[in-house]
Amino acid sequence: MDALTIQTMLERQRAYFRTGATLPVAFRVEMLKKLYNSIKAHEQDITDALHADLGKSAFEGFMCEAGLALTELSYMIRHVRRFARRHIVYTPLAQFASVSYRQASPYGNVLIMSPWNYPFLLTMDPLADAIAAGNTVILKPSAYAPATGAVIEKIVAECFPPEYVAVVTGGRQENTALLEQKFDFVFFTGGQTVGREVLRHTAETLTPAVLELGGKSPCIVDNTAKIGLAAKRIVFGKFLNCGQTCVAPDYILCHADVKDQLLAEIRKQIEKQFGTEPLKNENYGKIIHGEHFKRIFGLIDPAKVVIGGETDEAACRIAPTVMDNVTWDDAVMQEEIFGPVLPVLTFRTIDEVTGLLADKPKPLALYMFSESKENIRTVTEHCSFGGGCVNDVVIHLATSEMGFGGVGESGMGSYHGKDGFDAFSHYKSIVDKKTWMDLPMRYQPYNRFYGWLLHIFLR
């Protein structure tokens, strides 16, 4: 799609938004229901597309993509009327007689750019929030997940006219053309490198943006943790989608006294969850493409592999792999892994952990396995991270009652549920001043009596 076509599409959406058609809450609810029903009707198409792009099983595709998208839509359908209504706030006595309120207002024409690792969920979740807030939307799915992109395009065309919601497919050329347009709001999910480019473009036009990025998310296991359960949950979260999850545990920081026990339990869990030959497990999935496979493979030091390490380059598959005796200088610790490779490092004290993490870029997620309330409190209060779990991994993003987002290098802004509605809304602060009386003290000429009243009101 060329730049002129994209510009024409956006101009049509601007004109449509100006008609006010997206503002009534009843219209928003109707559109959310249409999208919900369409996803339900195309569940098999979504499953097939996710398997084609990422090798995802039907179970994992619904659990981690279509099902979560439906959950966000149903949440918005239930709550958008409450989110969109005026919220009366306290009015100071000095502004008597008046009523003060906050009114949510859609930004207008928004751009949503989604990644390839969860191509359906990370397109539909922000779309649900944007529709609930009353915006028009241009969606840009990742070119690396073409089958899912085609299903998204089909569902959107079935539900909405293009002047309301439209899909732009393609690659870098289309991304560049979109970012050169003046949107009212941009929502981007992806890597930090592209995120910087998005922020540069939005800064030029002073366009507000939410960036959902990534980072090296630590998983801390102290010497009080239930090691068997920790291993079970870590293996699930790390190797879900072959490690291609923005909130996957990137590496383990394990207390030195329990490291050998943890490694033994991780070995058991990998075999239990994926079999003795994970590369033959049809539910395990694959790496998205060859270049990504080569990058991940290059991070593996064969001398430090203690579990796994098997690969199938032709099928873009890497078995769940664990590396021991890893140092902060190893290649695997220099970038976000975003694949099924799990390095293990050790520590002796919790203060050592908080000191180490204070000097690292702020991660999107942090996980802590411990039975010590003191250790949990120390880590969660002193470490800066987007969100996380205590005694589990990744599940914090699966609730619409909590916002999901990063901090610092891992992103800015959050969404899901009310936070998602807020992300795609501007809140107008409005004072409705009554006309049946008018306090005279603010007007000149000033006098001592009014000054006395002023000091009573403003304190």
VEXDRENTI-511457 format. One line per 10 residues: number of its first residue (from 0); their letters; for each residue y negated, x, z negated of C-alpha. Coordinates in nm, 2 decimals. Layout:
N
NUM = a = Y:X:Z | ...
// end
This chain:
459
0 = mdaltiqtml = 0.00:0.00:0.00 | -0.33:0.16:0.10 | -0.65:0.17:-0.10 | -0.82:-0.10:0.10 | -0.54:-0.35:0.04 | -0.55:-0.27:-0.33 | -0.92:-0.31:-0.35 | -0.89:-0.65:-0.17 | -0.62:-0.76:-0.42 | -0.84:-0.67:-0.71
10 = erqrayfrtg = -1.15:-0.84:-0.57 | -0.94:-1.16:-0.53 | -0.83:-1.13:-0.89 | -1.19:-1.08:-1.00 | -1.29:-1.40:-0.82 | -1.00:-1.59:-0.97 | -1.09:-1.48:-1.32 | -1.45:-1.59:-1.28 | -1.33:-1.94:-1.21 | -1.22:-1.96:-1.57
20 = atlpvafrve = -0.87:-2.07:-1.47 | -0.70:-1.83:-1.71 | -0.91:-1.92:-2.02 | -0.74:-2.25:-2.14 | -0.47:-2.18:-2.39 | -0.25:-2.45:-2.24 | -0.26:-2.27:-1.91 | -0.16:-1.94:-2.07 | 0.14:-2.11:-2.25 | 0.25:-2.27:-1.93
30 = mlkklynsik = 0.24:-1.93:-1.75 | 0.43:-1.76:-2.04 | 0.70:-2.03:-2.02 | 0.73:-1.98:-1.64 | 0.79:-1.61:-1.68 | 1.04:-1.67:-1.97 | 1.24:-1.91:-1.76 | 1.23:-1.69:-1.45 | 1.36:-1.39:-1.65 | 1.65:-1.61:-1.78
40 = aheqditdal = 1.73:-1.72:-1.43 | 1.73:-1.37:-1.30 | 1.92:-1.21:-1.58 | 2.21:-1.09:-1.36 | 1.96:-0.95:-1.10 | 1.79:-0.75:-1.38 | 2.13:-0.63:-1.51 | 2.23:-0.51:-1.16 | 1.89:-0.34:-1.10 | 1.90:-0.15:-1.43
50 = hadlgksafe = 2.26:-0.04:-1.36 | 2.15:0.08:-1.01 | 1.85:0.28:-1.15 | 1.98:0.41:-1.48 | 2.34:0.33:-1.50 | 2.28:0.09:-1.79 | 2.56:-0.15:-1.89 | 2.50:-0.52:-1.90 | 2.51:-0.51:-2.28 | 2.25:-0.23:-2.31
60 = gfmceaglal = 2.03:-0.38:-2.04 | 2.00:-0.71:-2.22 | 1.98:-0.56:-2.57 | 1.71:-0.31:-2.48 | 1.52:-0.46:-2.19 | 1.56:-0.83:-2.08 | 1.64:-0.96:-2.43 | 1.34:-0.78:-2.59 | 1.11:-0.91:-2.32 | 1.23:-1.26:-2.38
70 = telsymirhv = 1.16:-1.21:-2.75 | 0.80:-1.10:-2.69 | 0.74:-1.40:-2.46 | 0.88:-1.65:-2.70 | 0.68:-1.50:-2.98 | 0.36:-1.54:-2.77 | 0.45:-1.89:-2.67 | 0.48:-1.98:-3.04 | 0.17:-1.80:-3.16 | -0.09:-1.77:-2.89
80 = rrfarrhivy = -0.28:-2.09:-2.99 | -0.34:-1.95:-3.33 | -0.44:-1.61:-3.19 | -0.69:-1.76:-2.95 | -0.88:-1.99:-3.17 | -1.20:-1.91:-3.34 | -1.18:-1.74:-3.68 | -1.45:-1.84:-3.92 | -1.58:-1.55:-4.14 | -1.81:-1.53:-4.44
90 = tplaqfasvs = -2.19:-1.57:-4.36 | -2.43:-1.38:-4.59 | -2.68:-1.60:-4.78 | -2.97:-1.43:-4.60 | -2.85:-1.59:-4.27 | -2.84:-1.94:-4.42 | -2.79:-2.19:-4.25 | -2.54:-2.07:-4.00 | -2.17:-2.03:-3.92 | -2.02:-1.69:-3.83
100 = yrqaspygnv = -1.70:-1.65:-3.63 | -1.49:-1.41:-3.42 | -1.38:-1.53:-3.08 | -1.11:-1.35:-2.88 | -1.21:-1.31:-2.52 | -0.99:-1.16:-2.24 | -1.11:-0.83:-2.09 | -1.07:-0.98:-1.74 | -0.89:-0.78:-1.47 | -0.63:-0.54:-1.61
110 = limspwnypf = -0.40:-0.28:-1.48 | -0.06:-0.22:-1.63 | 0.12:0.10:-1.53 | 0.48:0.12:-1.66 | 0.74:0.40:-1.67 | 1.10:0.44:-1.53 | 1.30:0.48:-1.85 | 1.28:0.11:-1.96 | 1.13:-0.02:-1.64 | 1.18:-0.39:-1.71
120 = lltmdplada = 1.09:-0.41:-2.08 | 0.79:-0.18:-2.05 | 0.65:-0.39:-1.77 | 0.72:-0.73:-1.91 | 0.61:-0.67:-2.27 | 0.25:-0.58:-2.19 | 0.24:-0.84:-1.92 | 0.33:-1.11:-2.18 | 0.05:-0.98:-2.40 | -0.20:-0.97:-2.12
130 = iaagntvilk = -0.12:-1.32:-2.00 | -0.14:-1.46:-2.36 | -0.49:-1.30:-2.39 | -0.61:-1.47:-2.07 | -0.63:-1.18:-1.82 | -0.54:-1.14:-1.46 | -0.30:-0.85:-1.40 | -0.20:-0.59:-1.15 | 0.14:-0.44:-1.23 | 0.24:-0.09:-1.12
140 = psayapatga = 0.61:-0.03:-1.19 | 0.75:0.32:-1.16 | 0.87:0.43:-0.81 | 1.16:0.61:-0.98 | 1.32:0.28:-1.07 | 1.30:0.10:-0.73 | 1.57:-0.16:-0.79 | 1.41:-0.28:-1.11 | 1.07:-0.27:-0.94 | 1.20:-0.50:-0.67
150 = viekivaecf = 1.33:-0.75:-0.92 | 1.00:-0.74:-1.11 | 0.82:-0.81:-0.78 | 1.05:-1.10:-0.70 | 1.00:-1.26:-1.05 | 0.62:-1.22:-1.04 | 0.59:-1.37:-0.69 | 0.81:-1.66:-0.80 | 0.59:-1.73:-1.11 | 0.23:-1.65:-1.02
160 = ppeyvavvtg = -0.01:-1.64:-0.72 | -0.12:-1.29:-0.64 | -0.48:-1.36:-0.74 | -0.35:-1.41:-1.09 | -0.06:-1.15:-1.13 | 0.04:-0.91:-0.85 | 0.27:-0.61:-0.82 | 0.18:-0.29:-0.64 | 0.49:-0.07:-0.55 | 0.49:0.28:-0.43
170 = grqentalle = 0.43:0.62:-0.58 | 0.15:0.87:-0.64 | -0.07:0.75:-0.35 | -0.07:0.40:-0.49 | -0.13:0.53:-0.85 | -0.43:0.73:-0.74 | -0.57:0.43:-0.54 | -0.53:0.20:-0.84 | -0.70:0.45:-1.08 | -1.00:0.48:-0.84
180 = qkfdfvfftg = -1.07:0.11:-0.88 | -1.29:-0.03:-1.16 | -1.06:-0.24:-1.38 | -1.18:-0.41:-1.71 | -0.88:-0.26:-1.90 | -0.60:-0.02:-1.83 | -0.26:-0.01:-2.01 | -0.05:0.29:-1.94 | 0.30:0.39:-2.06 | 0.44:0.73:-1.96
190 = gqtvgrevlr = 0.41:1.10:-2.02 | 0.13:1.30:-2.16 | 0.05:1.48:-1.83 | -0.01:1.16:-1.64 | -0.17:1.00:-1.94 | -0.44:1.27:-1.93 | -0.51:1.18:-1.57 | -0.53:0.81:-1.65 | -0.78:0.88:-1.93 | -0.99:1.10:-1.71
200 = htaetltpav = -1.02:0.82:-1.45 | -1.10:0.55:-1.71 | -1.36:0.78:-1.88 | -1.55:0.80:-1.55 | -1.60:0.42:-1.55 | -1.61:0.37:-1.93 | -1.30:0.15:-1.90 | -1.11:0.09:-2.23 | -0.75:0.19:-2.22 | -0.43:0.19:-2.42
210 = lelggkspci = -0.20:0.49:-2.37 | 0.16:0.48:-2.49 | 0.28:0.84:-2.45 | 0.56:1.04:-2.62 | 0.62:1.36:-2.80 | 0.88:1.54:-3.01 | 0.98:1.29:-3.27 | 1.15:1.45:-3.57 | 1.45:1.31:-3.76 | 1.46:1.44:-4.11
220 = vdntakigla = 1.78:1.43:-4.31 | 1.76:1.55:-4.67 | 2.03:1.64:-4.91 | 2.04:1.29:-5.07 | 2.10:1.11:-4.74 | 2.42:0.91:-4.67 | 2.54:1.15:-4.41 | 2.80:0.94:-4.25 | 2.57:0.65:-4.19 | 2.28:0.88:-4.09
230 = akrivfgkfl = 2.50:1.04:-3.82 | 2.61:0.70:-3.69 | 2.26:0.58:-3.65 | 2.12:0.90:-3.51 | 2.39:0.92:-3.24 | 2.31:0.56:-3.14 | 1.94:0.62:-3.12 | 1.94:0.96:-2.96 | 2.19:0.90:-2.69 | 2.08:0.54:-2.60
240 = ncgqtcvapd = 1.98:0.54:-2.24 | 2.10:0.90:-2.22 | 1.82:1.01:-2.45 | 1.56:0.88:-2.21 | 1.38:0.69:-2.48 | 1.02:0.76:-2.58 | 1.10:0.71:-2.95 | 1.44:0.88:-2.95 | 1.49:1.14:-3.22 | 1.39:1.45:-3.04
250 = yilchadvkd = 1.53:1.69:-3.29 | 1.69:1.70:-3.64 | 1.53:1.87:-3.94 | 1.83:1.89:-4.18 | 1.85:2.02:-4.53 | 2.05:2.34:-4.51 | 2.30:2.23:-4.77 | 2.42:1.93:-4.57 | 2.39:2.06:-4.21 | 2.76:2.14:-4.16
260 = qllaeirkqi = 2.86:1.80:-4.30 | 2.60:1.63:-4.07 | 2.73:1.81:-3.76 | 3.08:1.72:-3.84 | 2.99:1.35:-3.87 | 2.78:1.36:-3.55 | 3.08:1.50:-3.37 | 3.29:1.21:-3.50 | 3.03:0.95:-3.41 | 2.99:1.09:-3.05
270 = ekqfgteplk = 3.36:1.06:-3.00 | 3.37:0.72:-3.16 | 3.08:0.57:-2.97 | 3.12:0.74:-2.63 | 3.49:0.85:-2.62 | 3.64:1.20:-2.59 | 3.51:1.22:-2.23 | 3.16:1.07:-2.23 | 3.10:1.14:-1.87 | 3.38:0.90:-1.78
280 = nenygkiihg = 3.23:0.63:-2.00 | 3.10:0.36:-1.76 | 2.86:0.23:-2.03 | 2.69:0.57:-2.10 | 2.44:0.57:-1.81 | 2.28:0.85:-1.62 | 1.97:1.07:-1.58 | 1.71:0.90:-1.36 | 1.71:1.16:-1.08 | 1.80:1.51:-0.99
290 = ehfkrifgli = 1.48:1.68:-1.09 | 1.49:1.54:-1.43 | 1.85:1.64:-1.46 | 1.76:2.00:-1.37 | 1.48:2.01:-1.62 | 1.70:1.89:-1.91 | 1.98:2.12:-1.81 | 1.74:2.41:-1.82 | 1.66:2.34:-2.19 | 2.03:2.38:-2.29
300 = dpakvvigge = 2.12:2.72:-2.43 | 2.50:2.74:-2.39 | 2.53:2.99:-2.67 | 2.39:2.74:-2.92 | 2.59:2.43:-2.80 | 2.83:2.31:-3.07 | 2.90:1.96:-2.93 | 2.92:1.85:-2.57 | 2.74:2.04:-2.30 | 2.94:1.90:-2.01
310 = tdeaacriap = 2.75:1.79:-1.70 | 2.80:1.62:-1.36 | 2.51:1.72:-1.14 | 2.62:1.50:-0.85 | 2.62:1.19:-1.07 | 2.31:1.30:-1.27 | 2.50:1.29:-1.60 | 2.49:1.51:-1.91 | 2.72:1.45:-2.20 | 2.58:1.40:-2.55
320 = tvmdnvtwdd = 2.49:1.76:-2.65 | 2.41:1.91:-2.98 | 2.26:2.25:-3.03 | 2.28:2.44:-3.37 | 2.09:2.75:-3.50 | 1.79:2.64:-3.30 | 1.45:2.81:-3.36 | 1.10:2.68:-3.29 | 1.08:2.95:-3.02 | 1.37:2.81:-2.81
330 = avmqeeifgp = 1.29:2.64:-2.48 | 1.43:2.31:-2.61 | 1.16:2.30:-2.88 | 0.87:2.36:-2.64 | 0.85:2.02:-2.48 | 0.98:1.66:-2.53 | 1.34:1.67:-2.43 | 1.37:1.31:-2.30 | 1.75:1.35:-2.25 | 2.08:1.37:-2.43
340 = vlpvltfrti = 2.03:1.70:-2.60 | 1.99:1.72:-2.98 | 1.87:2.04:-3.14 | 1.93:2.09:-3.51 | 1.70:2.29:-3.74 | 1.71:2.33:-4.12 | 1.48:2.33:-4.42 | 1.50:2.38:-4.79 | 1.21:2.17:-4.94 | 1.03:1.86:-4.84
350 = devtglladk = 0.70:2.05:-4.88 | 0.83:2.29:-4.61 | 0.89:1.99:-4.38 | 0.54:1.84:-4.43 | 0.38:2.18:-4.38 | 0.58:2.24:-4.05 | 0.49:1.90:-3.91 | 0.13:1.93:-4.00 | 0.10:2.22:-3.75 | 0.27:2.03:-3.47
360 = pkplalymfs = 0.13:1.77:-3.23 | 0.15:1.42:-3.38 | 0.47:1.25:-3.27 | 0.52:0.89:-3.14 | 0.79:0.84:-3.40 | 0.93:0.99:-3.72 | 1.26:0.92:-3.89 | 1.37:0.99:-4.25 | 1.72:0.97:-4.39 | 1.71:0.99:-4.76
370 = eskenirtvt = 1.80:0.81:-5.09 | 1.51:0.98:-5.26 | 1.21:0.75:-5.30 | 0.99:1.05:-5.38 | 1.09:1.24:-5.07 | 1.04:0.93:-4.85 | 0.70:0.87:-5.00 | 0.60:1.23:-4.95 | 0.69:1.23:-4.58 | 0.56:0.89:-4.49
380 = ehcsfgggcv = 0.23:0.94:-4.67 | 0.16:1.30:-4.57 | 0.29:1.32:-4.21 | 0.09:1.17:-3.92 | 0.30:0.98:-3.66 | 0.29:0.66:-3.46 | 0.56:0.47:-3.64 | 0.91:0.51:-3.75 | 1.20:0.42:-3.97 | 1.35:0.51:-4.31
390 = ndvvihlats = 1.73:0.54:-4.28 | 1.74:0.43:-3.92 | 1.60:0.51:-3.58 | 1.42:0.34:-3.29 | 1.45:-0.02:-3.43 | 1.08:-0.03:-3.54 | 0.98:-0.11:-3.19 | 1.20:-0.42:-3.17 | 0.98:-0.65:-3.37 | 0.68:-0.85:-3.26
400 = emgfggvges = 0.55:-0.86:-3.62 | 0.44:-0.49:-3.61 | 0.23:-0.31:-3.36 | 0.38:-0.02:-3.17 | 0.18:0.28:-3.06 | 0.11:0.65:-3.10 | -0.15:0.86:-3.26 | -0.32:1.17:-3.14 | -0.12:1.34:-2.86 | 0.14:1.06:-2.87
410 = gmgsyhgkdg = -0.11:0.79:-2.76 | -0.39:0.56:-2.86 | -0.39:0.19:-2.93 | -0.08:-0.04:-3.00 | 0.08:-0.36:-2.88 | 0.36:-0.61:-2.95 | 0.29:-0.95:-3.10 | -0.06:-1.00:-3.25 | -0.14:-0.63:-3.18 | -0.06:-0.69:-2.82
420 = fdafshyksi = -0.28:-0.99:-2.80 | -0.56:-0.79:-2.97 | -0.51:-0.50:-2.73 | -0.58:-0.71:-2.43 | -0.87:-0.89:-2.59 | -1.23:-0.82:-2.69 | -1.34:-0.99:-3.01 | -1.69:-1.14:-2.98 | -1.88:-1.16:-3.31 | -2.10:-1.47:-3.30
430 = vdkktwmdlp = -2.35:-1.63:-3.54 | -2.42:-2.00:-3.48 | -2.76:-2.05:-3.64 | -2.86:-2.40:-3.73 | -3.19:-2.55:-3.63 | -3.26:-2.80:-3.91 | -3.42:-2.53:-4.12 | -3.56:-2.18:-4.08 | -3.60:-1.93:-4.37 | -3.95:-1.78:-4.33
440 = mryqpynrfy = -3.91:-1.45:-4.52 | -3.81:-1.23:-4.22 | -4.13:-1.31:-4.03 | -4.46:-1.13:-4.07 | -4.69:-1.13:-4.25 | -4.47:-0.99:-4.53 | -4.56:-1.06:-4.89 | -4.43:-0.96:-5.24 | -4.24:-1.29:-5.30 | -4.04:-1.25:-4.98
450 = gwllhiflr = -3.97:-0.89:-5.07 | -3.84:-1.00:-5.41 | -3.61:-1.26:-5.23 | -3.50:-0.99:-4.98 | -3.38:-0.76:-5.27 | -3.18:-1.05:-5.41 | -3.01:-1.13:-5.08 | -2.94:-0.78:-4.97 | -2.74:-0.61:-5.24
// end
